[in-house]
C-alpha cells in the first residue's frame, strides 16, 4: 500500500484555518465576479491538504472548517441581502447550511481513504455526491457548483449534455487531485526515509484521460451543425426598482416603462419580431390574470353570488386582454412591417377554487390578442415565495412581507409562437438545474419536446451583485444539459440569448435598459441527460451518504472507547499516514 502524507502529527487548528481559507479564496476567484476559470484547476487543492493529514482534525478543526466556509458563502451570496431586511436571516441561515458541505467533504473523503479507496476516486465521488445532495436537500440550490467555473469554456462544458454540471465538476476535482498528488510527491522527493510515494502517476493519468476525453467530446459537439432559424424574440430588460410591498401605481408605471422599451426594441430591430418577452411579474401592471373554476367559492369580501362572481372574473379577463391588445397594436405600428407580436411575460395568476390560489406565472397572449396559455411556477423560492411551517409558528406571518404564500404550478408546459415551441420557466427554475431538465424530460416523454426554453426572472432584488452572474451561469449549463437554446428576459439582468452549446450569443449589462433580439437555431440533438437524468450523481450521493454513516459509526465507537480509556476520539481518525492504492 502506498502512502500520501503531509505530517504524522496532529495538525494545529491554525494550519487547518490557512488551508480552508486558501480554498475559500481560490474558489471565490474562480467564480464571478472575477471568474478566473483556470484557478478552478487548483481551487480544491487546499481541501485535499486537510484530507491528507494523518490524524483527523479535532472538533475545533472541524468548527474552523465550518466557520471559514460560512464566511465564503456569505461573501459569495451577499447579493441576497438586498432583497428585504427579513432576508438577512435567510442569508445567514443559507451560508451556515452550505458551509456544512465542506465539513462533510473532508469527513467523507477521509473515511473513503481509510477504506483504501484511492484519493483519485474518493475526492471526485464525495465532492460530486455532495453537490447532488445540495441540489435536492431543502428544495435544492445549484448555484456556485464547481462545474459552473467552466461556463465560458465551451469545450469543457459539452459533457453536461450527458452528466449535467456534475460531470464538469467531476473532471475538475480529478484535475485538482492530480495537481495535489504531484505537488505532494515533489515535496517529498528527497525524503529517503519514505519507502513509498504518493499515487501521483495514477492521479495524473486519470485526470489526463478525463480532460482529454472531455475536450475531444466538446470539440466534436461544438462542430456539429444545427438546424434552421426559429422565431425571433425580443427579450426586454429594464432596471426597475422593486419592493415586496404591493403598490398598484408603481406597478402601472413599471408596465408603461416596459411598453416604451418594447416599442424602442421593435422599431430598431433589423427584422420582424414574432414575440416580445417581459421579465417576471412585469406584465401584471397592477392586474393579475384571474381564473374561476365552475364550482369556485367566491371570496367572502366579494359579497355576491357565484354567477355574479363569474361575471366579475370575465370582466377582469376582458379588461386584462384589452390592455394587452392595445400594447400589441402599438408595437405593430412601430414595427417596420406592422406585424402584431405575441406578448409573453411574467404575471401574477389567481385561480379561484374552493379557496384562492395565487401563482407566480407566465402569461402568453397570441398575435390575435387572446390568451394562448399560462404557466404556474413549479419550484418556489424558500423564504422568498413561501416560508416552511409558517402556519405553526405564532406571530411569524405578521413580520413577513406580503406574497410569501404562493401555490405550486401543475407542471411543465409547451407553448407555441408560430411554428416554434418553447417551455416557459421562471427565475430559480434555471438556478436549480434538475427542475428545467425534469421539465424537458417530461415533455419529451409526452412527445412535446420544445425547441427552446424561455425563462423570465426579476433579479432587481439583488442590485448589481454577482448573484446575477451566478444565475446566468446556471442557465448556460442548463442550455447544454437540455441541448436547447435558453432565452432569458430579466429585470436588471441577466437578459441573454444562450445557444444550445451554452455560449452567450448576446446579452445586456446588468442594470442597463435595452433589448436582445434573438433568433435561435433549432437543435435536432436530443440530450442524453434527458434520458439518464442525474442518476449517476445520485449514485455518488448514495455512496457518500453511506460513507458518512460509516464515518459517524467509527467516531461513535472511538468516542465510547475514549470514555472507557481505550483510545482517542476523533471523526475519521487514522492511525497511520493516509493510504491510497495505485491499483
N, C-alpha and C positions, 0 to 999 in steps of 0.2 A: 504494500500500500504506500502511495506517495503522500507527502505531507506538504501542506501550504500553511505558512505561519508568519506572523509578524513578531510576536513575543510570547514566551510561555508563561509570563507572569500576569497577574491581574492588572488590567488596564485602568489607569486613572480616569475618573469621570471627565476631567478636562480634555483628555485625548479623544474621548467619545464626542464631547462637545465640538472640538475642532473638526472632526470628521463629518458629523451631521451638519454642522454649519457650512462646511465646504460643499457638501452635497446640495444643500438648500440654495446656495449662491449659484452653483453651476446649473441646477435645474431652472432657476429663475432666469438666468442669462439665456438659456436655450429656448425659452418661451417668450411670447410678447410681454412687454413692449419691445425689447431688444431683438428677440427672435434670432439668436445666433445659433443656427441649426447645427454646425459642426460640434458645438460644445456638448450636444447630446451624446456624442460618442464616448465621453468620459464623465458624464454627469452622475452616473451610478457608482463610479469607482470608489468614492469615499464610503458609500454604504457597504461595499464589499470589504473594505478595510476593517470596518466594525465587525463584520461577519467572520473575518479571518482570525480574530483574536482567539487564542487558545481557550481561555476561560470566558464564560458568558458574562455579559455586562451585569453589573449589580442592579438592584432595584433603583438606585439613584441614577444609574446609567440609562436605564430604560425611561425613566421620567425625563431625563435630559433629551433623549431622542424625541419623545413626545412633545416636549416644550418647544424645542427649536423647530420641529415640524409644524407646530401650531402657528408660530411666527411666520414661517414660509407661506402657509395657506392664507393667513390674514393679509399678507402683503400681496399675494397673487390675486386674491379675490376682493381686494379692498374696494373695488368699484360697487360692490353690492350695497355698501353702507349709504350710498347716495339716495337710494330709493325712498326711504322713510325712516324716521328715528327709531321706530319699533324694529326695523330690520337689523339694527346693531346687535340685538340679541341673537338673531338668526345667523348673522355673520360670524360672531364669536363661536356659536354652537357648531356651525358648519366647519370652521377651522379646527376646533377641538376634536370633532369627529374624524375629519380627514387625516389628521396627524396620527391617528391610531394605526393607519396603514403602514407607516414607516416602522413602528414598533413590531407589527405583525410580520413585515418583510424580513426583518432581522431574525426574529424568533423562529419563523418557519424555515427560512433558508438554512439557518444553523442546524435545526433539527434534521433537515434532509441530509446535510453533510454528515451529521452524526450517524445517520442510517446508511452511510457510504454511498450516497448519491453524488456524483461529480458536480462540482460547482457550476460547470457549463450547462448542466441540466437544471440544477436546483434553483439558481438565481432567476433564469427566464421563466421557469414554471411558476415559482411563487409570485414573482412580480406581476405577470400577466393574469394569474389566477386571482390575485387581489384586485387588479383593475376590473376584472369581471364582477367580483363581489361588489365593488364600488358602483358599478353600472346598474345594479339591481337593488341593493340594500337601501332602505328609506327612500324609495321611489327612484333612486339612481341619479348619478351625475357622470357625464363623460368628459367634461371639460378638463383640460390640462392633463390628458393622458400622455405618456411619453411619446407615443407614435405621432401626436399632433405636432411635435417639433419638426417633422419632415413634411408638413403640409405644403410647403412651397418647393419641395424637392420631388417632383412628379415621378421620377424613376423609382424612388423608394416607396411610394405610396400605392402603386398599382396592385400590389398583393392584397390590398384591402378589399378587392372585389371577390376574394375567396375567404380571407380570415378576418376582415374588418380591421379597425385600427389596432386590435390586439396583435395581429401578425407583424405590423410595423414595430410595435413595442418589443415583441419577442426578439426580432433581429437586432434592435438597438441594445437590448440588455446583453445579448450574446457578444456584441462588439465591445461593450464595457467589460465583460468578463475576460475577454482576450487581452484587452489593454491592462487590466488589473493583474492577471496572472503573469503576463510578460514583464510588467514592472516589478512584481514581487520576485520573479526569477532573477532579474537584473540586479536587484538589491542584494540578493543572497548568492551572487555568482562566485564570491570569494570566500564563502562560508565553508571551509573544508571539514568542519565538524558535522555538517549535514550530509547524510548518506543518500538523501532523496531530494527531489526538486519539485517545484510547482508544476502542475499539469498544463503549462503554457502552450505546449505544442498542440495538444488536443483542443484546447480552448481556441487557439488561433485558427486551427483547421476548421472547426465548426463555424466560427464567425465568418471565415473567408468563404466557405461554401454557401452559407445563408446569404451573405451580402452579394456575392456574385450571382447567385440564382435570382435574388430579388431584382438586381439591376438588369439582368438579361430578360426577365419576365416583364419588368417595367418598360424596357426599350421596345419589346415586341408589342405590348399593349398600346403604347403611345404611337406606334407606327401604323396601327390598324385604321382603315378607312371607316368613316361614319356616313350616315345617310343624308337625306335631303333636309332642307331648312324646314323648321316648324313655324308656328305662328309667331308674330312679332309682339312682344310685350314691353310696355313702358313701366319700369319699376320706379316709383316715385319716392323720393326721400325729402324730408324737411327736418329741421332741428327744432321741434316744438317742445316747449316746457310742459311736463306732465306732472299731475298730482293725483294722489289717491282719492281725495275728496271730490265727488262729482260736482261739476259746475256747468250747467247747460250753456251758458253764454260763452264760456271758454271753449267748450266742445264745438259749438257752431263756428266760432272764429277759426279754430283749427281746421274744420271741414272746409271752410271757404278758402283758407290758405292752400289746402291741398288741391282744390279746384283750380286755383290760379297757377299752381306749379304744374298741374297736368296740362293745362292749356299751353303753357310755355313749351312743355315737352313735345306735344303732338305738332305744334306749329313749327318747331325746329327740327323735327325728325326728317331724315332723308328718305323715309319710306312709310307706307301705311302702317299704322299701329292697330293691331287687332284687339288688344286688351290693355287696359290700364290697371295696375296693381297698386293698391294703397296698403300701408302697414297696419299692423294690429291695432284695432279699436279706432282707427282714424276715420272709418266710413260711417260711424254711428252718428256723429254730429248732433248729439243730444237725443237721438231716437234709436232705440233698439228695434231689431226685426222681431215681431211678435207673432206667435202661432198659438192657436187654441184647438185642442182636440175636441171632437164632437161631444164627448162626455166630460169636458173640463169643468172644474169647480171655480166659479168666479171668485176673486179675492173679496174679502169682507168689505174693504173700503169702496168697492165698486157700487154696491147698493142696488143693483138691478137684477133682472132675470138672466138665465143662460142665453136666451135668444138675443137679448139686448147686448149682452157681453160679446157674443159672436159678431154682432153688427159693429160694435166698437173696435174689435180686432180687425175686421175687414176694412174699416175706415182708416185705421192706423197703417195697415199694409198699403192701401192705395196712396196715402199721403207719403209714405216712405218711398214708394216706387216713382211717384210723380216727381219728387225732388231729384232722384237719380236720373230719370229721363231728361229732366231739364239740363242736368250736367252733361249727359251724353250728347244732347243736341248742340250744346255749346262746344263740346270737344269736336264734334263732326264739322261744325262751322269753321273751327280753327285748323282742321286737317286739310292738307292740300287737295285731296280727292273727296273730301266731305264724307268720309266713311265713319259710321257710328261704331264706336268700340264697345266691347264688353267692359264692364266695370267689376273688378274683383277686389274686395277689401276686408280688412278686419273689422268686425262689427259685433256688438253685443246682441245676443239672441235670447229671447224669453219664450219659453214654451209652457203653456198652461195645461196642466193635467189635473190630478187631484190636488196637487199643490204646485205653485210656480217653480220652474227650473230655469236658472239663468246659466248661460254658456258664454265662454269666450269663443267667438265664432268667426267664420269667414262666409260672407255673403257674395254670391255670384249672380250678377244681373246681366242677361244676354243683350245682344245688339237690338233686340225688339223692346227692351225696357221691361222685360218680365223676369221674375225670379227663376233662374235656372236650377239652383240648388243652394244649400247651405251646409256648412260643416261645423261640428262642435268639437272643440279641443278635447283630445282623449287623455292627455298626460298633463295634469295640473302641477303648478309650482307650489311645493310645500312652503308654508309661511308667506307666500305671495298671493296665492289664489285659494288656499284653504289652510286651516290650522288643525292638525290632528287632535282629537279629543277635546276640542274647544267647548263642546256642549257639556263636558264633565268637569270642567274647571270653573268654579264660581268666579264671576267678575272678569274673566279673561275677554269675553266678547266685547265688553264695554270699552276696553282700552285699545282694541284693534281697529285699524282703518276699515272703512266700508269696502265691500267687494271681495271679502275673503270667505265666500260661501258658494263657489261656483260648482255646477254639476259637470259630470264627465260625459263627453260625447259618445255616440253609439258606436263609432268605429271609423275606419278609413273610407274615403270616397274617391271616385274618379269623376272629374268634371271635364267639359269639352269647350274649346274655343275653335270653332270651325272643325277641321279635321285633327286638331291637336288635342291630346288628352293630358291631363295633369292631376297630380294628387295634391290637395291642399294640406298645409302644415302650419302650425303656429308656434313660434317662439322656442320654448325649451324642447320641443319635439325633435329639433335637429341637434340640440345640445345633449340629448340622451340618445345616442346612436341607435340603440335597439328599437326605439319607437318608430322611426321612419323606415328602418329595414323591415320591421314586422308589418308595417302598413303595406309596403310594396309586396312583401311576400304573400300576404293575404289576398291582395288584389290580383297577383299573378295566379294564385290558386283558383281564382274565380274567372280566369281568362280576361282580366281587366287591367293588365299591367300598363301604367300610364307612360307617356312619352317624357314627362318632366315632373319635377317637384317644385311647387311654388310655396315658399314659406314667407309668412309675414310676422314681423316682430316689432315691438316697441322697446328699444334699448335706450330710450331717452332717460330711463330711470338711472342709468349708470354713468351719466355725463360722458366725458371723453376717456374713460378708463380702459385698461387693457381687457376688461371683461368682454367688450365688444369684439376685440380681435380673437379672443378665445372662442367666442360664438361662431365667428366666421370660419375658423379652422375646423371646428366640428362639422360645419356644413360642407367644407371641402372634402373631408374624409367620407361623409355620407354620400356625396356625389359619386365617389369612386366605388364605395361599397354597394351602391344600388345601380351603378352604371347608367345614371340618369342625370341630365343637367339639373342644377338647382338654381332657381331664380329667387333671390331674397330681396324683399322690399321692407325697409326698416325706417322707423322714425329715429333719427340721429345716427343710424348705421347699425349693422353692416348691410348696405344695399349693394348687391353684387350679382353678376352673371357668372356662374361657375359651370364649366363644361363637364361632360361625363367622365373626364380624366382627372377631375379635381382642380384644374387650372382656372384661375380667375381671369376671365376674358376682359371684363370691365367692372370697375367698382367706383364708388364715391367715397370721398374722405369723410371720416367721422365728423359729425357736427355740421356738415355742409347741406345746402339746399340744391336739388337738381334731380336728374333722372338718368337711368341707364336704359337705353333702347336695346333690347336683347332679342336676337333671333337665333335660338339654339338649334343645334343639329340633332336629328333623330338618330339614336344609337340602337342598332339592331342587336347588340350584345345583351345577353341576359346574365347577370351576375351570379356566380356560384354561391355568393353569400346569401342570396335569397333562398337557395335550396338548403344549404348547410346550416345557415344561421350561426349563432355564436356557440354551438355545441362544443367545438374544440376548446374554446376559452372556458366554458362551463366545466369541462372535464378537468382542466388545470385548476379551476377554482375548487372543485371537489377534492382533488389531491392535496391542495394547500390546506383546506379546512381539516382534512383527516390528519395531516402532519401537525396542524395547530393543536388539535385534541391530543395527539401523541405527545407533543412538547409540554402541554399542560399536565398530562398524566405523569410525565417524567419529573416535572417540577414538584408536583404534589408528593410523589414518592420521596424525593430528596428532602422536601420540607419535613416530612414525617421522620425521615432518618436523622435530620439535624436535631429535631426536638428530642429524639432518643439518644443523641450524642454519637450517632454512627457516621455522620458525614455532613458536607456542606449543602446549602440550599440555594440553587440558582437556576433560573429558567434556561434550559439548553446547555447546561454545564458540560464541558468537555475535559476529560482527564488528561488528554494528550493533544498535541497540536492538531489543528484542523486537517482532516484527511480527505483526500479525494482519489479516485481511481482513474488511471489513464484509459481504462477499457470500459 
